[in-house]
């Protein structure tokens, strides 16, 4: 029986919309020697758009004079921001302002800073201790008693900023920082509920204490995997997991109302997982997860050296490294050989991919997509398969993560394959997938699972 594993994409829930509001894209303005913040407040009240920014980026002591009839809001902002170093991004009803940072010589610094606050949607009170982090990275912090936070040291790129706290639904926001900037992103968290958009979540009867260990073992194997590091991974707080089971559906769920913490002593990371849902039966497994990493302190130099070696091994080869290498046009130098085919079982039908333009496309906004028909077959040539890997045994297609395909490469090469469920699937520069539920991975990548997961900001050169 072929089993599917579906990993849902990160849901965008950060918004500042006004119920039944109507948004005006053009307006007439007349301001003389006015403060910029006053002008923005006026624009907001008249158009329904919400401005998000840190007051520290506003020009000090500057007054603005402008008079225009029925000017489009984007044209108006372009005029207002001339000479201010301010830039903006318009997303639905929100306009996010940022300031391009320059040093004393006029050269752009190579990092981005994000600041903002987190509030309770019902009470409008600050949320203290909310976890704010870059999804899949070691970059994160917690809000202070006033709900404020600051993330520093981000290199330009595409990121997902996640806001979470026990008792609230996580919020996530995608940031495209192609150049060093200062961003202000505020989040309003809604109380947690047991329904996700597009997903029906039904409560199943809870299993009793006698059966808990049975489902815990199943869950651990599905989630952690069976790779080199799997035996070195332990959950710090497994007691938070509740399992429910339905005889009629032959389905079990793992229910978590707070983050699950895993210590990976093979790689030296504590990983904090936010699992919105996890449901498994004989046909498929579905779960939605986000992750943040915290480096662990080694006991001695030998452990530190082992972690460094294992991190380098785990970083190379997995799908994120492949996609990042594809984006950077470094497939050959990074050890990848790629083929296209319409039949995984017919090796003679494999056709080499010689140019990345054969499998990716770019839209008018510069966003990049995997774009191909059939399957990609990816061989990683710099590392052999693990001796315990047995491809035909685990034969599960996976959405957004990885599983074994039942297709043997005929040698010890690590072989995986990729299939798109949509016409094309967007990928970020750091190798993350914008909508993981729209892509399936097969082969060696599945076997590694979360025990081989590495942070997206890992840098072997600075891992000392």
C-alpha positions as CSV (number, residue, x, y, z in Angstrom):
1,X,0.0,0.0,0.0
2,X,1.5,3.3,-1.1
3,X,1.2,6.0,1.6
4,X,1.2,9.7,1.2
5,X,2.7,12.3,3.5
6,X,1.3,15.8,3.1
7,X,3.1,18.8,4.6
8,X,0.9,21.9,4.4
9,X,2.5,25.2,3.5
10,X,3.0,28.1,5.8
11,X,-0.3,30.0,6.2
12,X,-0.3,33.8,5.9
13,X,-2.4,35.0,8.7
14,X,-0.9,38.4,9.5
15,X,-3.3,41.1,8.5
16,X,-4.6,44.5,9.6
17,X,-7.9,44.6,7.6
18,X,-10.9,46.6,8.6
19,X,-14.2,44.7,8.4
20,X,-16.1,45.6,5.2
21,X,-13.7,48.4,4.5
22,X,-13.5,49.9,1.0
23,X,-10.0,50.9,-0.2
24,X,-9.4,54.0,-2.4
25,X,-6.4,53.9,-4.7
26,X,-6.6,57.6,-5.7
27,X,-7.2,60.8,-3.7
28,X,-6.7,64.5,-3.7
29,X,-4.2,66.0,-1.2
30,X,-3.2,69.4,-0.1
31,X,-0.5,69.7,2.7
32,X,1.8,72.7,3.5
33,X,4.8,72.4,5.8
34,X,3.4,69.3,7.4
35,X,5.0,66.4,9.3
36,X,5.3,63.2,7.3
37,X,3.6,61.1,10.0
38,X,0.5,63.5,10.0
39,X,0.3,63.1,6.2
40,X,0.4,59.3,6.4
41,X,-2.3,59.3,9.1
42,X,-4.5,61.4,6.8
43,X,-3.9,59.1,3.9
44,X,-4.7,56.1,6.0
45,X,-8.0,57.5,7.3
46,X,-9.1,58.5,3.8
47,X,-8.1,55.4,1.9
48,X,-8.5,52.5,4.4
49,X,-4.8,51.5,3.9
50,X,-2.8,50.7,7.1
51,X,0.8,52.0,7.4
52,X,3.2,49.8,9.3
53,X,6.5,51.4,10.3
54,X,9.0,52.2,13.1
55,X,8.8,55.9,14.1
56,X,12.6,55.9,14.2
57,X,12.8,55.7,10.4
58,X,10.8,59.0,10.0
59,X,12.9,62.0,8.8
60,X,13.6,64.3,11.7
61,X,12.7,68.0,11.5
62,X,11.5,67.7,7.9
63,X,8.2,69.3,6.7
64,X,6.5,68.4,3.5
65,X,4.4,70.5,1.1
66,X,2.4,68.7,-1.7
67,X,-0.8,69.4,-3.6
68,X,-2.3,67.0,-6.1
69,X,-5.7,66.2,-7.5
70,X,-6.7,62.5,-7.7
71,X,-3.3,61.1,-7.6
72,X,-2.8,57.3,-7.2
73,X,-1.5,56.3,-3.8
74,X,1.7,54.7,-5.1
75,X,2.5,57.8,-7.1
76,X,1.9,59.9,-4.1
77,X,4.2,57.9,-1.9
78,X,6.9,57.9,-4.5
79,X,6.8,61.8,-4.5
80,X,6.7,62.0,-0.7
81,X,9.7,59.7,-0.2
82,X,12.1,61.4,-2.6
83,X,15.3,62.1,-0.7
84,X,14.1,60.3,2.5
85,X,15.7,56.8,1.9
86,X,12.3,55.4,2.6
87,X,10.8,52.6,0.6
88,X,7.5,50.8,0.8
89,X,5.8,47.5,0.0
90,X,2.0,47.5,-0.7
91,X,0.4,44.2,0.3
92,X,-3.4,44.1,0.3
93,X,-4.5,46.7,2.9
94,X,-1.1,47.1,4.5
95,X,1.7,49.5,3.4
96,X,5.0,48.5,5.0
97,X,7.7,51.3,5.2
98,X,11.4,50.6,5.5
99,X,14.5,52.7,5.4
100,X,17.6,51.7,3.4
101,X,20.5,51.9,5.8
102,X,23.8,53.3,4.7
103,X,27.1,53.7,6.6
104,X,29.2,56.8,6.9
105,X,30.8,56.2,3.4
106,X,27.4,55.8,1.8
107,X,27.8,52.1,1.2
108,X,24.8,49.9,2.2
109,X,25.3,47.6,5.2
110,X,24.9,44.0,4.4
111,X,22.2,43.2,7.1
112,X,18.5,43.9,7.6
113,X,16.8,44.7,10.9
114,X,13.2,44.0,11.7
115,X,11.4,45.6,14.6
116,X,7.8,45.8,15.7
117,X,5.2,44.8,18.3
118,X,2.8,41.9,19.0
119,X,-0.8,42.4,20.4
120,X,-3.8,40.3,21.4
121,X,-6.5,40.6,18.7
122,X,-9.3,40.6,21.3
123,X,-7.9,42.8,24.0
124,X,-5.4,44.9,22.0
125,X,-3.0,44.4,24.9
126,X,0.7,43.7,24.2
127,X,1.7,40.0,24.2
128,X,4.7,39.4,26.4
129,X,7.0,36.5,25.6
130,X,5.8,35.9,22.1
131,X,8.3,34.0,20.0
132,X,9.4,35.9,16.9
133,X,11.7,34.1,14.5
134,X,12.7,33.5,11.0
135,X,11.2,30.2,9.9
136,X,13.7,27.4,9.6
137,X,16.6,29.5,11.0
138,X,18.6,30.2,14.2
139,X,17.4,33.8,14.1
140,X,14.8,34.5,16.8
141,X,13.8,36.5,19.9
142,X,11.0,37.0,22.4
143,X,8.8,40.1,22.9
144,X,9.4,42.3,26.0
145,X,6.6,43.2,28.5
146,X,5.5,45.9,26.1
147,X,5.2,43.4,23.2
148,X,8.1,44.9,21.3
149,X,10.8,42.9,19.6
150,X,13.9,43.3,17.4
151,X,15.6,40.9,14.9
152,X,19.0,41.8,13.8
153,X,21.7,40.6,11.4
154,X,19.5,39.2,8.5
155,X,21.3,39.0,5.2
156,X,19.3,40.2,2.2
157,X,17.0,37.5,0.9
158,X,13.5,35.9,1.2
159,X,12.3,35.0,4.7
160,X,9.2,34.0,6.6
161,X,8.8,35.9,9.9
162,X,6.7,33.9,12.4
163,X,4.9,35.2,15.5
164,X,3.7,32.6,18.0
165,X,2.6,32.3,21.6
166,X,0.8,29.5,23.5
167,X,-2.9,30.0,23.3
168,X,-2.8,32.0,20.0
169,X,-2.8,31.0,16.3
170,X,0.7,31.7,14.8
171,X,1.0,34.5,12.3
172,X,3.5,34.5,9.5
173,X,4.7,37.1,7.0
174,X,6.9,36.8,4.0
175,X,9.6,39.4,3.6
176,X,11.6,40.0,0.4
177,X,14.6,41.9,1.4
178,X,16.7,42.2,-1.7
179,X,18.8,45.0,-0.2
180,X,19.7,45.9,3.4
181,X,16.8,47.7,5.0
182,X,15.1,48.5,8.3
183,X,11.6,46.9,8.5
184,X,8.7,47.4,10.9
185,X,6.3,44.4,11.1
186,X,3.6,44.3,13.7
187,X,1.4,41.3,14.4
188,X,-2.0,40.8,15.9
189,X,-2.5,37.3,17.2
190,X,-5.9,35.6,17.3
191,X,-6.9,33.0,19.9
192,X,-6.1,29.4,18.8
193,X,-8.9,27.4,17.2
194,X,-8.9,23.8,15.9
195,X,-9.6,24.6,12.3
196,X,-7.1,25.7,9.6
197,X,-8.2,27.3,6.3
198,X,-8.9,24.7,3.8
199,X,-8.4,21.8,6.2
200,X,-11.2,20.1,8.1
201,X,-10.0,19.0,11.5
202,X,-12.4,16.7,13.4
203,X,-11.8,15.7,17.0
204,X,-11.2,11.9,17.3
205,X,-11.5,10.0,20.6
206,X,-8.4,10.3,22.7
207,X,-6.4,7.1,23.2
208,X,-5.9,5.8,26.7
209,X,-2.6,5.8,28.6
210,X,-2.0,2.1,27.7
211,X,-2.0,2.9,24.0
212,X,-0.2,6.2,24.2
213,X,3.3,4.7,23.8
214,X,2.2,2.8,20.7
215,X,1.1,5.9,18.9
216,X,4.1,7.9,20.2
217,X,6.5,5.4,18.6
218,X,4.6,5.7,15.3
219,X,4.6,9.5,15.5
220,X,8.4,9.6,16.3
221,X,9.3,7.4,13.4
222,X,7.2,9.4,10.9
223,X,8.5,12.7,12.2
224,X,12.1,12.0,13.1
225,X,12.8,9.4,10.4
226,X,15.4,6.6,10.3
227,X,18.6,8.4,9.2
228,X,22.0,8.6,10.7
229,X,20.9,11.1,13.4
230,X,17.5,9.6,14.2
231,X,18.8,7.7,17.3
232,X,20.4,10.9,18.6
233,X,17.2,12.9,18.6
234,X,14.9,13.0,21.6
235,X,11.8,15.1,22.4
236,X,12.2,17.2,25.5
237,X,8.5,17.5,26.3
238,X,6.7,14.5,24.8
239,X,4.1,14.7,27.5
240,X,2.4,17.6,25.7
241,X,1.4,15.3,22.8
242,X,-2.1,13.8,22.9
243,X,-3.1,11.1,20.5
244,X,-6.6,10.4,19.2
245,X,-7.7,7.5,17.1
246,X,-10.7,6.5,15.0
247,X,-11.4,2.8,14.2
248,X,-13.8,3.7,11.4
249,X,-11.3,6.0,9.7
250,X,-8.3,3.9,10.8
251,X,-6.7,7.3,11.5
252,X,-4.7,8.8,14.4
253,X,-3.9,12.4,15.2
254,X,-1.2,14.0,17.3
255,X,-2.6,17.0,19.1
256,X,-0.2,19.7,20.3
257,X,-1.3,22.9,21.9
258,X,2.3,24.2,22.5
259,X,5.6,23.8,20.7
260,X,7.3,20.5,20.6
261,X,11.0,20.7,21.5
262,X,13.6,18.2,20.1
263,X,17.2,17.9,21.0
264,X,19.3,16.7,18.1
265,X,22.6,15.6,19.7
266,X,23.8,14.4,16.3
267,X,23.9,18.0,14.9
268,X,24.0,20.0,18.1
269,X,20.7,21.9,17.8
270,X,17.6,22.3,19.9
271,X,14.7,22.6,17.5
272,X,11.4,24.1,18.4
273,X,8.6,22.8,16.2
274,X,5.2,24.3,15.9
275,X,2.9,21.6,14.6
276,X,-0.5,22.9,13.7
277,X,-1.8,19.5,13.0
278,X,-0.6,15.9,12.4
279,X,-2.9,13.2,11.0
280,X,-1.9,9.8,9.7
281,X,-3.6,6.7,8.3
282,X,-2.6,3.8,6.0
283,X,-3.0,6.0,3.0
284,X,-1.5,9.3,3.9
285,X,0.1,11.5,6.6
286,X,-0.6,15.2,6.8
287,X,1.1,17.7,9.0
288,X,1.8,21.5,9.1
289,X,5.0,22.5,10.8
290,X,7.4,25.5,11.4
291,X,10.8,25.3,13.0
292,X,13.3,27.5,14.8
293,X,16.8,26.4,15.9
294,X,18.9,27.1,18.9
295,X,22.6,25.9,18.9
296,X,23.5,23.6,21.8
297,X,26.6,24.0,23.9
298,X,29.1,21.1,23.4
299,X,30.4,19.2,26.4
300,X,33.9,19.2,25.0
301,X,36.1,19.8,22.0
302,X,35.5,16.3,20.6
303,X,31.7,16.8,20.6
304,X,32.1,20.2,19.0
305,X,34.3,18.7,16.3
306,X,31.8,15.9,15.7
307,X,28.9,18.3,15.4
308,X,30.7,20.5,12.9
309,X,31.4,17.4,10.7
310,X,27.8,16.1,11.0
311,X,26.4,19.6,10.2
312,X,28.4,19.9,7.0
313,X,27.3,16.4,6.0
314,X,23.6,17.0,6.7
315,X,23.6,20.4,5.1
316,X,24.8,19.0,1.8
317,X,22.5,16.9,-0.3
318,X,19.0,17.6,1.2
319,X,16.3,19.3,-0.9
320,X,16.9,22.8,0.5
321,X,20.6,22.7,-0.5
322,X,19.6,21.3,-3.9
323,X,17.1,24.2,-4.5
324,X,19.5,26.8,-3.3
325,X,22.2,25.4,-5.6
326,X,19.7,25.5,-8.5
327,X,18.9,29.1,-7.8
328,X,22.6,30.0,-7.7
329,X,23.3,27.9,-10.9
330,X,25.8,25.8,-8.9
331,X,24.3,22.3,-9.4
332,X,27.4,20.7,-11.0
333,X,29.9,22.2,-8.6
334,X,27.7,21.2,-5.6
335,X,27.6,17.6,-6.8
336,X,24.1,17.2,-8.4
337,X,23.1,15.5,-11.6
338,X,19.6,16.2,-12.7
339,X,17.3,14.4,-15.2
340,X,13.7,14.8,-16.5
341,X,11.4,12.0,-17.1
342,X,7.7,11.1,-17.4
343,X,8.2,7.5,-16.1
344,X,10.3,7.0,-12.9
345,X,10.5,3.2,-13.5
346,X,12.0,3.6,-17.1
347,X,15.6,4.7,-16.5
348,X,16.3,4.7,-20.3
349,X,13.7,7.6,-20.6
350,X,15.7,9.9,-18.3
351,X,16.9,13.0,-20.1
352,X,19.7,15.2,-18.6
353,X,18.9,18.7,-17.6
354,X,21.7,20.9,-19.0
355,X,20.3,24.4,-18.3
356,X,18.4,25.6,-15.3
357,X,16.0,27.4,-17.7
358,X,14.7,23.9,-18.6
359,X,13.1,23.5,-15.1
360,X,12.6,27.0,-13.7
361,X,10.9,30.2,-14.8
362,X,10.6,33.8,-13.5
363,X,7.6,36.1,-13.5
364,X,7.4,39.8,-14.1
365,X,8.0,40.5,-10.3
366,X,11.3,38.5,-10.4
367,X,9.9,35.6,-8.5
368,X,11.3,32.2,-9.3
369,X,9.3,28.9,-9.9
370,X,10.0,25.3,-10.5
371,X,8.3,24.8,-13.8
372,X,8.5,21.4,-15.5
373,X,6.3,18.4,-16.6
374,X,6.7,14.9,-15.3
375,X,9.4,14.3,-12.7
376,X,12.9,15.5,-11.9
377,X,15.3,12.8,-10.9
378,X,18.1,14.2,-8.7
379,X,21.4,12.3,-8.0
380,X,23.7,13.6,-5.3
381,X,27.2,12.4,-6.1
382,X,29.2,13.6,-3.2
383,X,27.9,11.1,-0.6
384,X,26.9,7.5,-0.7
385,X,23.6,6.1,0.6
386,X,23.6,5.2,4.3
387,X,24.1,1.4,4.7
388,X,20.7,1.0,6.4
389,X,18.8,2.9,3.6
390,X,16.5,0.5,1.7
391,X,14.5,2.4,-0.9
392,X,11.9,-0.3,-1.8
393,X,10.8,-0.8,1.8
394,X,9.5,2.8,2.3
395,X,7.5,3.7,-0.7
396,X,5.7,7.0,0.2
397,X,5.1,10.1,-1.9
398,X,5.3,13.2,0.2
399,X,3.9,16.7,-0.1
400,X,6.4,19.4,1.0
401,X,8.8,17.0,2.6
402,X,10.5,13.9,1.4
403,X,10.0,10.1,1.2
404,X,11.4,7.1,-0.6
405,X,10.3,6.4,-4.1
406,X,10.9,2.7,-4.7
407,X,13.2,3.7,-7.6
408,X,16.7,2.4,-7.1
409,X,19.6,4.3,-8.7
410,X,21.4,1.0,-9.3
411,X,24.3,2.1,-7.2
412,X,25.2,3.8,-3.9
413,X,24.3,7.3,-5.2
414,X,21.7,9.2,-3.2
415,X,18.8,9.5,-5.6
416,X,15.6,11.5,-5.1
417,X,12.8,12.7,-7.4
418,X,10.5,15.6,-7.6
419,X,6.9,16.0,-8.9
420,X,4.8,19.2,-9.0
421,X,1.1,19.1,-8.0
422,X,0.6,22.5,-9.5
423,X,1.7,23.9,-12.9
424,X,4.6,25.6,-11.2
425,X,5.8,26.0,-7.6
426,X,7.5,29.1,-6.2
427,X,10.9,28.7,-4.6
428,X,12.7,31.3,-2.5
429,X,16.4,32.1,-2.9
430,X,17.4,30.4,0.3
431,X,15.9,27.1,-1.0
432,X,12.6,27.2,0.9
433,X,9.4,26.4,-0.9
434,X,6.6,29.0,-0.7
435,X,3.8,26.4,-1.0
436,X,5.1,23.0,0.1
437,X,1.7,21.3,-0.3
438,X,2.1,21.8,-4.1
439,X,5.2,19.7,-4.5
440,X,6.1,16.0,-3.9
441,X,9.5,14.6,-3.1
442,X,10.5,10.9,-3.4
443,X,13.6,8.9,-2.7
444,X,16.5,9.4,-0.4
445,X,15.3,12.7,1.0
446,X,12.3,11.1,2.7
447,X,14.5,8.8,4.7
448,X,16.2,11.7,6.5
449,X,13.2,13.6,7.7
450,X,13.5,16.0,10.7
451,X,16.6,14.3,12.2
452,X,18.6,15.8,9.3
453,X,17.0,19.2,9.2
454,X,19.4,22.1,9.2
455,X,18.8,25.8,9.6
456,X,18.6,27.8,6.4
457,X,21.2,30.3,7.8
458,X,23.8,27.7,8.4
459,X,27.3,28.8,7.2
460,X,30.1,26.2,7.3
461,X,32.7,28.9,7.2
462,X,31.5,30.5,10.4
463,X,30.7,27.2,12.2
464,X,33.6,27.2,14.6
